Amino acid sequence: MKCPHCSEGIDDVVPRDRLNAKNDRIRELEASLAEASSKVEGVDALARRAAEAETALEQTRVEFDAFRAESTTASDLLRAGITETEDQELVRWRYSKLGEEAPPFSDWLAGAAREDRHVSRLFSSDTPAAPVEAVAEVAAVPPPSAPPSNAGAKAATNAPPPRYSPAEVASMPLDALREALAAGAFK
């Protein structure tokens, strides 16, 4: 830059235009930085929400898998005829003692559980088998015939009671009014 009075050059002096341009550029960069910071905060908030949602989803999956396993086990027990709660707990406990190399629960119920000394009594049939002769006799008896469709119906012998208008009731003698009441004309 040159001195305005003597036209000599002055060292280490920055012109005002250059200084103003640098200050404008600094303000622009600070504004961009503030905008980027706010966007980063928004993205961080979204990332936290996504992490929370992922954790909740994983927890829901674990709960669902546990529910599905429990309902499958319960339905297998019911199919096997084990309906008492204490008996179901015993079977579950006995299955848990088999360890990690245990067969699937339904396969174990269908096979090895029936031979297990602790739970085999739950599968035994308490009702003796009917003799073949008794079954043949019951099958030989024909089923009873259906009753007639009009069984219990009564034939209508009385005509419906007459209906009276208010004017007829007002002019009716007392005895006729009593008879109409007994016949059910005012129900």
GUZALUM-577356 format. One record per atom (N, C-alpha, C): residue in one letter; residue number from 1; atom name; y, z, x. Coordinates in steps of 0.02 Angstrom, whole numbers. Layout:
! residues N
<a, NUM, CA, <Y, Z, X>>;
...
This chain:
! residues 187
<m, 1, N, <-58, 0, 42>>;
<m, 1, CA, <0, 0, 0>>;
<m, 1, C, <61, 0, 45>>;
<k, 2, N, <113, -28, 18>>;
<k, 2, CA, <174, -32, 57>>;
<k, 2, C, <226, 13, 26>>;
<c, 3, N, <268, 40, 68>>;
<c, 3, CA, <321, 85, 46>>;
<c, 3, C, <374, 43, 10>>;
<p, 4, N, <397, 66, -49>>;
<p, 4, CA, <446, 26, -86>>;
<p, 4, C, <514, 25, -53>>;
<h, 5, N, <528, 71, -9>>;
<h, 5, CA, <594, 74, 22>>;
<h, 5, C, <597, 33, 85>>;
<c, 6, N, <545, 36, 125>>;
<c, 6, CA, <550, 4, 190>>;
<c, 6, C, <500, -52, 200>>;
<s, 7, N, <460, -65, 157>>;
<s, 7, CA, <410, -118, 159>>;
<s, 7, C, <360, -109, 215>>;
<e, 8, N, <350, -48, 237>>;
<e, 8, CA, <299, -35, 287>>;
<e, 8, C, <236, -11, 251>>;
<g, 9, N, <179, -22, 281>>;
<g, 9, CA, <116, -1, 252>>;
<g, 9, C, <103, 73, 261>>;
<i, 10, N, <79, 106, 208>>;
<i, 10, CA, <63, 178, 210>>;
<i, 10, C, <-14, 183, 208>>;
<d, 11, N, <-39, 217, 258>>;
<d, 11, CA, <-112, 225, 263>>;
<d, 11, C, <-136, 281, 216>>;
<d, 12, N, <-199, 277, 196>>;
<d, 12, CA, <-234, 327, 155>>;
<d, 12, C, <-201, 340, 88>>;
<v, 13, N, <-170, 292, 59>>;
<v, 13, CA, <-140, 300, -7>>;
<v, 13, C, <-178, 254, -54>>;
<v, 14, N, <-197, 283, -113>>;
<v, 14, CA, <-234, 245, -163>>;
<v, 14, C, <-184, 222, -217>>;
<p, 15, N, <-185, 158, -233>>;
<p, 15, CA, <-138, 135, -284>>;
<p, 15, C, <-154, 166, -352>>;
<r, 16, N, <-101, 175, -391>>;
<r, 16, CA, <-107, 207, -457>>;
<r, 16, C, <-153, 167, -503>>;
<d, 17, N, <-151, 101, -503>>;
<d, 17, CA, <-193, 60, -546>>;
<d, 17, C, <-268, 72, -531>>;
<r, 18, N, <-283, 76, -466>>;
<r, 18, CA, <-352, 88, -447>>;
<r, 18, C, <-374, 158, -467>>;
<l, 19, N, <-330, 206, -459>>;
<l, 19, CA, <-346, 275, -478>>;
<l, 19, C, <-356, 281, -553>>;
<n, 20, N, <-313, 248, -593>>;
<n, 20, CA, <-320, 249, -666>>;
<n, 20, C, <-385, 214, -688>>;
<a, 21, N, <-403, 159, -655>>;
<a, 21, CA, <-465, 123, -671>>;
<a, 21, C, <-525, 168, -657>>;
<k, 22, N, <-525, 204, -601>>;
<k, 22, CA, <-580, 249, -584>>;
<k, 22, C, <-585, 306, -635>>;
<n, 23, N, <-528, 334, -655>>;
<n, 23, CA, <-528, 387, -705>>;
<n, 23, C, <-555, 363, -772>>;
<d, 24, N, <-535, 302, -792>>;
<d, 24, CA, <-562, 273, -854>>;
<d, 24, C, <-638, 264, -850>>;
<r, 25, N, <-660, 240, -791>>;
<r, 25, CA, <-732, 230, -782>>;
<r, 25, C, <-769, 297, -784>>;
<i, 26, N, <-741, 350, -756>>;
<i, 26, CA, <-771, 417, -757>>;
<i, 26, C, <-775, 442, -829>>;
<r, 27, N, <-723, 431, -870>>;
<r, 27, CA, <-725, 452, -940>>;
<r, 27, C, <-779, 414, -979>>;
<e, 28, N, <-785, 349, -966>>;
<e, 28, CA, <-837, 309, -998>>;
<e, 28, C, <-907, 335, -980>>;
<l, 29, N, <-917, 349, -916>>;
<l, 29, CA, <-982, 374, -894>>;
<l, 29, C, <-997, 444, -923>>;
<e, 30, N, <-946, 486, -927>>;
<e, 30, CA, <-956, 553, -957>>;
<e, 30, C, <-974, 546, -1031>>;
<a, 31, N, <-942, 500, -1067>>;
<a, 31, CA, <-958, 489, -1137>>;
<a, 31, C, <-1030, 463, -1145>>;
<s, 32, N, <-1050, 416, -1101>>;
<s, 32, CA, <-1118, 390, -1102>>;
<s, 32, C, <-1168, 446, -1087>>;
<l, 33, N, <-1151, 489, -1039>>;
<l, 33, CA, <-1194, 545, -1021>>;
<l, 33, C, <-1202, 593, -1080>>;
<a, 34, N, <-1147, 608, -1115>>;
<a, 34, CA, <-1151, 652, -1173>>;
<a, 34, C, <-1194, 622, -1228>>;
<e, 35, N, <-1186, 556, -1239>>;
<e, 35, CA, <-1225, 522, -1291>>;
<e, 35, C, <-1299, 522, -1271>>;
<a, 36, N, <-1314, 508, -1208>>;
<a, 36, CA, <-1384, 508, -1185>>;
<a, 36, C, <-1413, 578, -1189>>;
<s, 37, N, <-1373, 629, -1174>>;
<s, 37, CA, <-1398, 698, -1178>>;
<s, 37, C, <-1415, 716, -1250>>;
<s, 38, N, <-1373, 695, -1297>>;
<s, 38, CA, <-1388, 711, -1368>>;
<s, 38, C, <-1451, 674, -1390>>;
<k, 39, N, <-1461, 613, -1366>>;
<k, 39, CA, <-1522, 575, -1383>>;
<k, 39, C, <-1583, 609, -1353>>;
<v, 40, N, <-1576, 633, -1291>>;
<v, 40, CA, <-1632, 667, -1258>>;
<v, 40, C, <-1649, 731, -1296>>;
<e, 41, N, <-1599, 768, -1320>>;
<e, 41, CA, <-1613, 828, -1359>>;
<e, 41, C, <-1649, 811, -1423>>;
<g, 42, N, <-1629, 756, -1456>>;
<g, 42, CA, <-1663, 733, -1516>>;
<g, 42, C, <-1735, 714, -1502>>;
<v, 43, N, <-1746, 679, -1446>>;
<v, 43, CA, <-1814, 659, -1427>>;
<v, 43, C, <-1855, 721, -1410>>;
<d, 44, N, <-1824, 770, -1376>>;
<d, 44, CA, <-1860, 832, -1361>>;
<d, 44, C, <-1881, 868, -1424>>;
<a, 45, N, <-1835, 870, -1473>>;
<a, 45, CA, <-1851, 902, -1537>>;
<a, 45, C, <-1909, 865, -1571>>;
<l, 46, N, <-1907, 798, -1570>>;
<l, 46, CA, <-1962, 759, -1600>>;
<l, 46, C, <-2028, 771, -1562>>;
<a, 47, N, <-2023, 777, -1496>>;
<a, 47, CA, <-2083, 789, -1456>>;
<a, 47, C, <-2112, 858, -1473>>;
<r, 48, N, <-2069, 908, -1483>>;
<r, 48, CA, <-2094, 974, -1502>>;
<r, 48, C, <-2127, 972, -1570>>;
<r, 49, N, <-2095, 937, -1618>>;
<r, 49, CA, <-2124, 931, -1685>>;
<r, 49, C, <-2191, 895, -1682>>;
<a, 50, N, <-2195, 842, -1641>>;
<a, 50, CA, <-2258, 805, -1634>>;
<a, 50, C, <-2312, 849, -1603>>;
<a, 51, N, <-2294, 889, -1554>>;
<a, 51, CA, <-2343, 934, -1524>>;
<a, 51, C, <-2367, 987, -1574>>;
<e, 52, N, <-2320, 1013, -1614>>;
<e, 52, CA, <-2339, 1062, -1666>>;
<e, 52, C, <-2384, 1029, -1718>>;
<a, 53, N, <-2367, 967, -1738>>;
<a, 53, CA, <-2409, 932, -1787>>;
<a, 53, C, <-2478, 918, -1759>>;
<e, 54, N, <-2481, 900, -1695>>;
<e, 54, CA, <-2546, 887, -1663>>;
<e, 54, C, <-2588, 951, -1660>>;
<t, 55, N, <-2556, 1007, -1645>>;
<t, 55, CA, <-2592, 1071, -1643>>;
<t, 55, C, <-2617, 1089, -1713>>;
<a, 56, N, <-2575, 1079, -1763>>;
<a, 56, CA, <-2595, 1094, -1832>>;
<a, 56, C, <-2652, 1048, -1854>>;
<l, 57, N, <-2649, 985, -1834>>;
<l, 57, CA, <-2702, 937, -1851>>;
<l, 57, C, <-2768, 958, -1818>>;
<e, 58, N, <-2765, 978, -1756>>;
<e, 58, CA, <-2825, 999, -1721>>;
<e, 58, C, <-2855, 1061, -1754>>;
<q, 59, N, <-2812, 1108, -1773>>;
<q, 59, CA, <-2835, 1169, -1806>>;
<q, 59, C, <-2867, 1151, -1873>>;
<t, 60, N, <-2837, 1104, -1910>>;
<t, 60, CA, <-2864, 1083, -1974>>;
<t, 60, C, <-2931, 1049, -1964>>;
<r, 61, N, <-2937, 1009, -1911>>;
<r, 61, CA, <-3001, 976, -1897>>;
<r, 61, C, <-3055, 1028, -1882>>;
<v, 62, N, <-3038, 1079, -1843>>;
<v, 62, CA, <-3087, 1131, -1827>>;
<v, 62, C, <-3108, 1167, -1891>>;
<e, 63, N, <-3060, 1184, -1934>>;
<e, 63, CA, <-3076, 1218, -1997>>;
<e, 63, C, <-3119, 1173, -2041>>;
<f, 64, N, <-3102, 1108, -2043>>;
<f, 64, CA, <-3140, 1061, -2085>>;
<f, 64, C, <-3212, 1055, -2059>>;
<d, 65, N, <-3220, 1050, -1993>>;
<d, 65, CA, <-3287, 1044, -1965>>;
<d, 65, C, <-3328, 1107, -1980>>;
<a, 66, N, <-3296, 1165, -1975>>;
<a, 66, CA, <-3331, 1228, -1991>>;
<a, 66, C, <-3350, 1229, -2065>>;
<f, 67, N, <-3304, 1208, -2108>>;
<f, 67, CA, <-3318, 1206, -2180>>;
<f, 67, C, <-3375, 1157, -2195>>;
<r, 68, N, <-3372, 1099, -2164>>;
<r, 68, CA, <-3424, 1049, -2176>>;
<r, 68, C, <-3492, 1075, -2153>>;
<a, 69, N, <-3494, 1106, -2094>>;
<a, 69, CA, <-3557, 1134, -2070>>;
<a, 69, C, <-3583, 1188, -2116>>;
<e, 70, N, <-3539, 1232, -2140>>;
<e, 70, CA, <-3558, 1286, -2185>>;
<e, 70, C, <-3583, 1258, -2251>>;
<s, 71, N, <-3548, 1208, -2279>>;
<s, 71, CA, <-3569, 1181, -2344>>;
<s, 71, C, <-3635, 1142, -2337>>;
<t, 72, N, <-3645, 1108, -2281>>;
<t, 72, CA, <-3708, 1074, -2269>>;
<t, 72, C, <-3765, 1124, -2264>>;
<t, 73, N, <-3753, 1178, -2227>>;
<t, 73, CA, <-3803, 1230, -2220>>;
<t, 73, C, <-3819, 1261, -2288>>;
<a, 74, N, <-3767, 1276, -2326>>;
<a, 74, CA, <-3777, 1306, -2393>>;
<a, 74, C, <-3816, 1260, -2438>>;
<s, 75, N, <-3800, 1196, -2437>>;
<s, 75, CA, <-3836, 1149, -2481>>;
<s, 75, C, <-3909, 1141, -2458>>;
<d, 76, N, <-3920, 1142, -2392>>;
<d, 76, CA, <-3989, 1139, -2367>>;
<d, 76, C, <-4029, 1200, -2390>>;
<l, 77, N, <-3998, 1259, -2387>>;
<l, 77, CA, <-4031, 1320, -2410>>;
<l, 77, C, <-4047, 1317, -2484>>;
<l, 78, N, <-3999, 1293, -2524>>;
<l, 78, CA, <-4011, 1288, -2596>>;
<l, 78, C, <-4066, 1238, -2612>>;
<r, 79, N, <-4067, 1182, -2575>>;
<r, 79, CA, <-4120, 1133, -2586>>;
<r, 79, C, <-4189, 1161, -2568>>;
<a, 80, N, <-4190, 1206, -2520>>;
<a, 80, CA, <-4253, 1237, -2500>>;
<a, 80, C, <-4273, 1292, -2548>>;
<g, 81, N, <-4230, 1309, -2596>>;
<g, 81, CA, <-4247, 1360, -2646>>;
<g, 81, C, <-4227, 1430, -2626>>;
<i, 82, N, <-4186, 1437, -2576>>;
<i, 82, CA, <-4164, 1503, -2553>>;
<i, 82, C, <-4095, 1515, -2583>>;
<t, 83, N, <-4093, 1557, -2636>>;
<t, 83, CA, <-4030, 1566, -2673>>;
<t, 83, C, <-3999, 1634, -2662>>;
<e, 84, N, <-4037, 1683, -2641>>;
<e, 84, CA, <-4011, 1751, -2631>>;
<e, 84, C, <-3969, 1753, -2568>>;
<t, 85, N, <-3911, 1786, -2571>>;
<t, 85, CA, <-3865, 1790, -2515>>;
<t, 85, C, <-3897, 1823, -2454>>;
<e, 86, N, <-3933, 1877, -2465>>;
<e, 86, CA, <-3965, 1912, -2409>>;
<e, 86, C, <-4017, 1868, -2375>>;
<d, 87, N, <-4055, 1831, -2416>>;
<d, 87, CA, <-4105, 1786, -2389>>;
<d, 87, C, <-4072, 1730, -2349>>;
<q, 88, N, <-4017, 1704, -2374>>;
<q, 88, CA, <-3981, 1651, -2338>>;
<q, 88, C, <-3955, 1676, -2271>>;
<e, 89, N, <-3929, 1738, -2270>>;
<e, 89, CA, <-3905, 1767, -2207>>;
<e, 89, C, <-3963, 1776, -2158>>;
<l, 90, N, <-4021, 1796, -2182>>;
<l, 90, CA, <-4079, 1804, -2140>>;
<l, 90, C, <-4099, 1738, -2109>>;
<v, 91, N, <-4101, 1685, -2149>>;
<v, 91, CA, <-4121, 1619, -2124>>;
<v, 91, C, <-4070, 1595, -2072>>;
<r, 92, N, <-4006, 1603, -2086>>;
<r, 92, CA, <-3954, 1582, -2038>>;
<r, 92, C, <-3961, 1621, -1973>>;
<w, 93, N, <-3972, 1686, -1978>>;
<w, 93, CA, <-3979, 1728, -1918>>;
<w, 93, C, <-4039, 1705, -1877>>;
<r, 94, N, <-4094, 1694, -1912>>;
<r, 94, CA, <-4155, 1673, -1877>>;
<r, 94, C, <-4145, 1605, -1843>>;
<y, 95, N, <-4110, 1560, -1875>>;
<y, 95, CA, <-4096, 1494, -1846>>;
<y, 95, C, <-4051, 1502, -1785>>;
<s, 96, N, <-4002, 1548, -1788>>;
<s, 96, CA, <-3956, 1557, -1731>>;
<s, 96, C, <-3994, 1583, -1670>>;
<k, 97, N, <-4049, 1618, -1680>>;
<k, 97, CA, <-4088, 1645, -1625>>;
<k, 97, C, <-4128, 1591, -1588>>;
<l, 98, N, <-4131, 1531, -1616>>;
<l, 98, CA, <-4169, 1478, -1584>>;
<l, 98, C, <-4134, 1451, -1522>>;
<g, 99, N, <-4069, 1461, -1516>>;
<g, 99, CA, <-4032, 1439, -1457>>;
<g, 99, C, <-4005, 1368, -1465>>;
<e, 100, N, <-3983, 1340, -1408>>;
<e, 100, CA, <-3951, 1275, -1410>>;
<e, 100, C, <-4000, 1217, -1418>>;
<e, 101, N, <-4063, 1228, -1402>>;
<e, 101, CA, <-4113, 1175, -1407>>;
<e, 101, C, <-4146, 1173, -1476>>;
<a, 102, N, <-4115, 1204, -1525>>;
<a, 102, CA, <-4143, 1206, -1593>>;
<a, 102, C, <-4137, 1138, -1626>>;
<p, 103, N, <-4184, 1120, -1668>>;
<p, 103, CA, <-4179, 1057, -1705>>;
<p, 103, C, <-4123, 1063, -1758>>;
<p, 104, N, <-4104, 1008, -1788>>;
<p, 104, CA, <-4055, 1014, -1843>>;
<p, 104, C, <-4079, 1062, -1897>>;
<f, 105, N, <-4032, 1096, -1929>>;
<f, 105, CA, <-4048, 1148, -1977>>;
<f, 105, C, <-4094, 1124, -2032>>;
<s, 106, N, <-4079, 1066, -2061>>;
<s, 106, CA, <-4120, 1041, -2116>>;
<s, 106, C, <-4191, 1026, -2094>>;
<d, 107, N, <-4198, 999, -2032>>;
<d, 107, CA, <-4266, 985, -2006>>;
<d, 107, C, <-4304, 1051, -1995>>;
<w, 108, N, <-4269, 1101, -1968>>;
<w, 108, CA, <-4301, 1165, -1956>>;
<w, 108, C, <-4323, 1198, -2021>>;
<l, 109, N, <-4280, 1192, -2073>>;
<l, 109, CA, <-4298, 1220, -2139>>;
<l, 109, C, <-4359, 1186, -2168>>;
<a, 110, N, <-4363, 1120, -2158>>;
<a, 110, CA, <-4419, 1083, -2187>>;
<a, 110, C, <-4485, 1096, -2150>>;
<g, 111, N, <-4481, 1115, -2087>>;
<g, 111, CA, <-4543, 1121, -2048>>;
<g, 111, C, <-4554, 1191, -2020>>;
<a, 112, N, <-4524, 1204, -1964>>;
<a, 112, CA, <-4538, 1265, -1925>>;
<a, 112, C, <-4519, 1329, -1961>>;
<a, 113, N, <-4470, 1328, -2005>>;
<a, 113, CA, <-4450, 1389, -2040>>;
<a, 113, C, <-4506, 1413, -2087>>;
<r, 114, N, <-4545, 1367, -2112>>;
<r, 114, CA, <-4599, 1386, -2158>>;
<r, 114, C, <-4656, 1420, -2120>>;
<e, 115, N, <-4657, 1413, -2055>>;
<e, 115, CA, <-4708, 1446, -2014>>;
<e, 115, C, <-4681, 1507, -1977>>;
<d, 116, N, <-4615, 1519, -1979>>;
<d, 116, CA, <-4584, 1576, -1946>>;
<d, 116, C, <-4605, 1640, -1981>>;
<r, 117, N, <-4624, 1691, -1943>>;
<r, 117, CA, <-4650, 1752, -1974>>;
<r, 117, C, <-4597, 1791, -2012>>;
<h, 118, N, <-4533, 1781, -1996>>;
<h, 118, CA, <-4480, 1819, -2030>>;
<h, 118, C, <-4457, 1786, -2095>>;
<v, 119, N, <-4458, 1722, -2098>>;
<v, 119, CA, <-4430, 1688, -2157>>;
<v, 119, C, <-4482, 1649, -2198>>;
<s, 120, N, <-4544, 1647, -2176>>;
<s, 120, CA, <-4594, 1607, -2212>>;
<s, 120, C, <-4606, 1633, -2282>>;
<r, 121, N, <-4599, 1699, -2292>>;
<r, 121, CA, <-4610, 1727, -2359>>;
<r, 121, C, <-4560, 1700, -2410>>;
<l, 122, N, <-4502, 1676, -2388>>;
<l, 122, CA, <-4452, 1650, -2434>>;
<l, 122, C, <-4472, 1583, -2464>>;
<f, 123, N, <-4518, 1549, -2431>>;
<f, 123, CA, <-4539, 1483, -2454>>;
<f, 123, C, <-4603, 1486, -2495>>;
<s, 124, N, <-4638, 1543, -2497>>;
<s, 124, CA, <-4701, 1546, -2533>>;
<s, 124, C, <-4688, 1544, -2607>>;
<s, 125, N, <-4733, 1513, -2643>>;
<s, 125, CA, <-4727, 1507, -2715>>;
<s, 125, C, <-4758, 1568, -2748>>;
<d, 126, N, <-4721, 1603, -2790>>;
<d, 126, CA, <-4746, 1662, -2823>>;
<d, 126, C, <-4786, 1646, -2886>>;
<t, 127, N, <-4780, 1586, -2912>>;
<t, 127, CA, <-4815, 1568, -2973>>;
<t, 127, C, <-4880, 1534, -2955>>;
<p, 128, N, <-4936, 1558, -2982>>;
<p, 128, CA, <-5000, 1525, -2967>>;
<p, 128, C, <-5003, 1456, -3000>>;
<a, 129, N, <-5040, 1412, -2969>>;
<a, 129, CA, <-5047, 1345, -2996>>;
<a, 129, C, <-5089, 1347, -3060>>;
<a, 130, N, <-5071, 1308, -3110>>;
<a, 130, CA, <-5107, 1307, -3173>>;
<a, 130, C, <-5173, 1269, -3163>>;
<p, 131, N, <-5227, 1293, -3195>>;
<p, 131, CA, <-5290, 1257, -3188>>;
<p, 131, C, <-5285, 1188, -3219>>;
<v, 132, N, <-5323, 1142, -3194>>;
<v, 132, CA, <-5321, 1073, -3217>>;
<v, 132, C, <-5341, 1068, -3290>>;
<e, 133, N, <-5389, 1110, -3313>>;
<e, 133, CA, <-5412, 1106, -3383>>;
<e, 133, C, <-5355, 1125, -3430>>;
<a, 134, N, <-5316, 1176, -3412>>;
<a, 134, CA, <-5261, 1198, -3455>>;
<a, 134, C, <-5208, 1143, -3461>>;
<v, 135, N, <-5196, 1109, -3407>>;
<v, 135, CA, <-5147, 1054, -3408>>;
<v, 135, C, <-5171, 998, -3452>>;
<a, 136, N, <-5236, 983, -3450>>;
<a, 136, CA, <-5265, 929, -3491>>;
<a, 136, C, <-5262, 948, -3565>>;
<e, 137, N, <-5274, 1012, -3582>>;
<e, 137, CA, <-5271, 1034, -3651>>;
<e, 137, C, <-5200, 1029, -3679>>;
<v, 138, N, <-5152, 1048, -3639>>;
<v, 138, CA, <-5082, 1045, -3661>>;
<v, 138, C, <-5061, 972, -3671>>;
<a, 139, N, <-5085, 928, -3628>>;
<a, 139, CA, <-5067, 857, -3633>>;
<a, 139, C, <-5099, 825, -3694>>;
<a, 140, N, <-5157, 851, -3718>>;
<a, 140, CA, <-5192, 821, -3775>>;
<a, 140, C, <-5159, 838, -3842>>;
<v, 141, N, <-5119, 892, -3846>>;
<v, 141, CA, <-5087, 911, -3908>>;
<v, 141, C, <-5027, 866, -3920>>;
<p, 142, N, <-5024, 833, -3978>>;
<p, 142, CA, <-4967, 788, -3991>>;
<p, 142, C, <-4903, 829, -4003>>;
<p, 143, N, <-4847, 802, -3987>>;
<p, 143, CA, <-4784, 838, -3998>>;
<p, 143, C, <-4770, 843, -4073>>;
<p, 144, N, <-4735, 894, -4095>>;
<p, 144, CA, <-4720, 901, -4167>>;
<p, 144, C, <-4674, 845, -4189>>;
<s, 145, N, <-4681, 828, -4253>>;
<s, 145, CA, <-4638, 774, -4280>>;
<s, 145, C, <-4569, 803, -4294>>;
<a, 146, N, <-4520, 760, -4294>>;
<a, 146, CA, <-4451, 781, -4305>>;
<a, 146, C, <-4441, 799, -4379>>;
<p, 147, N, <-4402, 849, -4394>>;
<p, 147, CA, <-4389, 866, -4464>>;
<p, 147, C, <-4349, 810, -4497>>;
<p, 148, N, <-4353, 806, -4565>>;
<p, 148, CA, <-4314, 753, -4599>>;
<p, 148, C, <-4240, 764, -4587>>;
<s, 149, N, <-4203, 709, -4587>>;
<s, 149, CA, <-4131, 713, -4571>>;
<s, 149, C, <-4091, 750, -4624>>;
<n, 150, N, <-4116, 756, -4686>>;
<n, 150, CA, <-4080, 790, -4739>>;
<n, 150, C, <-4103, 862, -4747>>;
<a, 151, N, <-4142, 889, -4700>>;
<a, 151, CA, <-4167, 956, -4706>>;
<a, 151, C, <-4109, 1005, -4710>>;
<g, 152, N, <-4110, 1047, -4760>>;
<g, 152, CA, <-4058, 1098, -4768>>;
<g, 152, C, <-3998, 1075, -4808>>;
<a, 153, N, <-3996, 1012, -4829>>;
<a, 153, CA, <-3939, 988, -4868>>;
<a, 153, C, <-3948, 1007, -4941>>;
<k, 154, N, <-3895, 1025, -4975>>;
<k, 154, CA, <-3898, 1043, -5046>>;
<k, 154, C, <-3863, 989, -5086>>;
<a, 155, N, <-3892, 974, -5143>>;
<a, 155, CA, <-3862, 924, -5187>>;
<a, 155, C, <-3802, 956, -5223>>;
<a, 156, N, <-3749, 920, -5229>>;
<a, 156, CA, <-3689, 945, -5263>>;
<a, 156, C, <-3700, 941, -5338>>;
<t, 157, N, <-3696, 1000, -5372>>;
<t, 157, CA, <-3706, 1001, -5445>>;
<t, 157, C, <-3640, 1013, -5481>>;
<n, 158, N, <-3592, 1041, -5447>>;
<n, 158, CA, <-3528, 1057, -5479>>;
<n, 158, C, <-3476, 1006, -5459>>;
<a, 159, N, <-3437, 987, -5506>>;
<a, 159, CA, <-3381, 943, -5492>>;
<a, 159, C, <-3327, 984, -5459>>;
<p, 160, N, <-3284, 953, -5419>>;
<p, 160, CA, <-3230, 992, -5388>>;
<p, 160, C, <-3185, 1021, -5441>>;
<p, 161, N, <-3156, 1080, -5428>>;
<p, 161, CA, <-3113, 1111, -5478>>;
<p, 161, C, <-3051, 1068, -5491>>;
<p, 162, N, <-3027, 1071, -5552>>;
<p, 162, CA, <-2968, 1031, -5568>>;
<p, 162, C, <-2906, 1058, -5532>>;
<r, 163, N, <-2857, 1016, -5524>>;
<r, 163, CA, <-2793, 1035, -5494>>;
<r, 163, C, <-2741, 1039, -5549>>;
<y, 164, N, <-2700, 1090, -5545>>;
<y, 164, CA, <-2649, 1100, -5597>>;
<y, 164, C, <-2580, 1094, -5566>>;
<s, 165, N, <-2534, 1067, -5604>>;
<s, 165, CA, <-2465, 1063, -5581>>;
<s, 165, C, <-2431, 1130, -5596>>;
<p, 166, N, <-2375, 1145, -5564>>;
<p, 166, CA, <-2340, 1208, -5578>>;
<p, 166, C, <-2320, 1215, -5651>>;
<a, 167, N, <-2302, 1161, -5684>>;
<a, 167, CA, <-2283, 1165, -5755>>;
<a, 167, C, <-2343, 1183, -5798>>;
<e, 168, N, <-2402, 1155, -5782>>;
<e, 168, CA, <-2463, 1172, -5820>>;
<e, 168, C, <-2482, 1245, -5810>>;
<v, 169, N, <-2475, 1270, -5749>>;
<v, 169, CA, <-2491, 1340, -5736>>;
<v, 169, C, <-2443, 1385, -5774>>;
<a, 170, N, <-2380, 1367, -5778>>;
<a, 170, CA, <-2330, 1409, -5812>>;
<a, 170, C, <-2345, 1413, -5887>>;
<s, 171, N, <-2371, 1359, -5916>>;
<s, 171, CA, <-2383, 1359, -5989>>;
<s, 171, C, <-2455, 1377, -6006>>;
<m, 172, N, <-2497, 1393, -5959>>;
<m, 172, CA, <-2567, 1408, -5970>>;
<m, 172, C, <-2575, 1479, -5997>>;
<p, 173, N, <-2621, 1488, -6046>>;
<p, 173, CA, <-2635, 1556, -6071>>;
<p, 173, C, <-2669, 1596, -6016>>;
<l, 174, N, <-2666, 1662, -6023>>;
<l, 174, CA, <-2691, 1707, -5972>>;
<l, 174, C, <-2767, 1698, -5961>>;
<d, 175, N, <-2805, 1689, -6013>>;
<d, 175, CA, <-2878, 1681, -6007>>;
<d, 175, C, <-2894, 1616, -5969>>;
<a, 176, N, <-2860, 1562, -5985>>;
<a, 176, CA, <-2871, 1498, -5951>>;
<a, 176, C, <-2852, 1503, -5877>>;
<l, 177, N, <-2800, 1540, -5863>>;
<l, 177, CA, <-2779, 1550, -5793>>;
<l, 177, C, <-2833, 1589, -5754>>;
<r, 178, N, <-2862, 1640, -5786>>;
<r, 178, CA, <-2916, 1678, -5753>>;
<r, 178, C, <-2977, 1634, -5740>>;
<e, 179, N, <-2994, 1591, -5786>>;
<e, 179, CA, <-3051, 1545, -5777>>;
<e, 179, C, <-3037, 1496, -5720>>;
<a, 180, N, <-2977, 1470, -5716>>;
<a, 180, CA, <-2959, 1422, -5663>>;
<a, 180, C, <-2962, 1457, -5595>>;
<l, 181, N, <-2940, 1520, -5593>>;
<l, 181, CA, <-2943, 1558, -5530>>;
<l, 181, C, <-3016, 1569, -5509>>;
<a, 182, N, <-3060, 1587, -5557>>;
<a, 182, CA, <-3130, 1599, -5542>>;
<a, 182, C, <-3164, 1534, -5520>>;
<a, 183, N, <-3143, 1476, -5545>>;
<a, 183, CA, <-3173, 1411, -5528>>;
<a, 183, C, <-3148, 1387, -5460>>;
<g, 184, N, <-3098, 1419, -5432>>;
<g, 184, CA, <-3073, 1400, -5366>>;
<g, 184, C, <-3021, 1344, -5368>>;
<a, 185, N, <-2985, 1338, -5421>>;
<a, 185, CA, <-2936, 1284, -5428>>;
<a, 185, C, <-2876, 1294, -5383>>;
<f, 186, N, <-2862, 1354, -5359>>;
<f, 186, CA, <-2801, 1367, -5320>>;
<f, 186, C, <-2816, 1381, -5246>>;
<k, 187, N, <-2871, 1360, -5221>>;
<k, 187, CA, <-2888, 1372, -5150>>;
<k, 187, C, <-2861, 1319, -5106>>;
